[in-house]
Amino acid sequence: MDWEDKSKFLEFIIENEVVGFFNEPIKLKSGRLSSWYVNWRTIAQDVFLMDYLTDFVISFVKFLNLTPDCFYGVPEGATKLGIITQLKWAKEQSNFSKGTFLLPMGRGKFKEHGDLKDRFFLGEPKGKVIILEDTTTTAGSLINTIKSLEKLDVEIIASIVMTERNEIRDDGKKVEEILLEENVKFFAMSNALEIIPLLKPNKLQSDTIKDYFKKYGTSQIDL
């Protein structure tokens, strides 16, 4: 993918240690033991860095020639990413005015009472929607978000992840494949196969990571 800001985005990831290594493997949400991580939480806690990140997202969306009405972050990990991107995107548009753009937000925990829409959202998205996610392994949270949006009258024009882990799901499918089954286009702004080699892992780390990708990877990693 020839995205003009790609190299700057990879530098941003490396400088801020979004991807790195554990001294001892830890169990991921997927249940897999991993000796490397993708963690966007430090970025999400810093206003200055989130300003940079959302600029990258908007640049990527323009490169894809997408024109959304709403950006919507997967709750709760990408909630702030969705809100800030939506605000900045709306202010760039020529028709930015009162009542033109919404500021949607999803609930991390669904309410069990009230109107159906209020159970899932604190301000529901409408129109053409881009779903944002920080990282994907099996895309479980992303799929759940898509299914919640299917209950609304929206058109999901894309799902965009900051960093894909390049892993095969337990059902043997790639993340992109499972999303295409939901008729949702999937785009990754970066991925583990390109970032990890740039971090120059040592021999022990390299051997462990290679074994991990032999077992779970969409392809083997070149280290």
Secondary structure, DSSP 8 states (H G I E B T S, - for coil): ---TTHHHHHHHHHHTTSEEEEEEEEE-TTS-EEEEEE--HHHHT-HHHHHHHHHHHHHHHHHTT---SEEEE-TTTTHHHHHHHHHHHHHHSTT--TTTS----B-SS--SSS-HHHHHBSS---EEEEEEEEEESS-HHHHHHHHHHTTSSEEEEEEEEEEE--B--TTS--HHHHHHTTT--EEES-BHHHHGGGG---HHHHHHHHHHHHHHBSS----
